[in-house]
């Protein structure tokens, strides 16, 4: 992600104020499905050709993410169920 801002209307210049290179939240799904972009990028970085199997991708996969607080009443009873 790169955020840019204009320094002035007449200057017509752009100034980079932040560069945030990262993989997005969907990266774990892509990796799980066989598109291991971080591994491929690292291979190229060290001078190796990435091994990409064009038929090695999985389809019909969903990734569910949950980021919230969950409160359980009578938790001691729930934990006894194991």
C-alpha positions as CSV (number, residue, x, y, z in Angstrom):
1,X,0.0,0.0,0.0
2,X,1.3,3.4,-0.8
3,X,-0.2,6.6,0.5
4,X,0.6,9.7,-1.5
5,X,-0.4,13.4,-1.1
6,X,0.0,16.4,-3.3
7,X,2.3,19.1,-2.1
8,X,0.6,22.0,-3.9
9,X,-1.9,22.7,-6.7
10,X,0.7,24.4,-8.9
11,X,3.7,22.3,-8.1
12,X,2.2,19.1,-9.6
13,X,4.5,16.9,-7.5
14,X,3.7,13.9,-5.4
15,X,5.4,13.1,-2.1
16,X,5.4,9.5,-0.8
17,X,4.6,9.6,2.9
18,X,4.3,5.9,3.6
19,X,5.1,2.6,1.9
20,X,3.6,-0.4,3.7
21,X,4.6,-3.6,1.8
22,X,2.5,-6.4,3.1
23,X,0.2,-9.2,2.1
24,X,-3.5,-8.6,2.6
25,X,-5.8,-10.5,4.9
26,X,-6.7,-13.0,2.1
27,X,-3.1,-14.2,1.8
28,X,-3.6,-17.3,4.0
29,X,-6.4,-18.5,1.7
30,X,-4.2,-18.1,-1.4
31,X,-1.4,-19.9,0.3
32,X,-3.7,-22.7,1.4
33,X,-5.0,-23.0,-2.1
34,X,-1.5,-23.5,-3.5
35,X,-0.6,-19.9,-4.5
36,X,2.3,-19.4,-2.1
37,X,3.3,-15.9,-3.1
38,X,5.6,-15.2,-0.2
39,X,7.6,-18.4,-1.0
40,X,7.8,-17.5,-4.7
41,X,8.9,-14.0,-4.0
42,X,11.6,-15.3,-1.6
43,X,12.8,-17.8,-4.2
44,X,13.2,-15.0,-6.7
45,X,15.0,-12.8,-4.2
46,X,17.7,-15.5,-3.7
47,X,18.1,-16.0,-7.4
48,X,16.1,-19.2,-7.8
49,X,13.2,-19.7,-10.2
50,X,10.0,-20.3,-8.2
51,X,8.4,-23.7,-8.6
52,X,4.8,-23.0,-9.6
53,X,2.7,-26.0,-10.5
54,X,0.0,-24.7,-12.7
55,X,-2.2,-27.7,-11.9
56,X,-1.4,-27.7,-8.2
57,X,-4.1,-25.2,-7.1
58,X,-7.1,-26.2,-5.0
59,X,-10.5,-24.7,-5.7
60,X,-13.8,-24.5,-3.9
61,X,-12.1,-23.4,-0.6
62,X,-13.5,-20.8,1.8
63,X,-11.6,-19.1,4.6
64,X,-13.5,-17.8,7.6
65,X,-12.0,-15.2,9.9
66,X,-13.4,-14.1,13.3
67,X,-12.0,-11.3,15.3
68,X,-14.3,-10.4,18.2
69,X,-14.6,-11.0,21.9
70,X,-16.7,-14.0,22.9
71,X,-18.0,-14.3,26.5
72,X,-19.3,-17.6,27.8
73,X,-21.5,-17.8,30.9
74,X,-20.9,-20.7,33.2
75,X,-17.6,-21.4,31.4
76,X,-16.6,-24.1,34.0
77,X,-19.6,-26.2,32.9
78,X,-18.7,-25.8,29.2
79,X,-15.1,-26.8,29.9
80,X,-16.2,-30.0,31.7
81,X,-17.8,-31.3,28.5
82,X,-14.5,-32.4,27.1
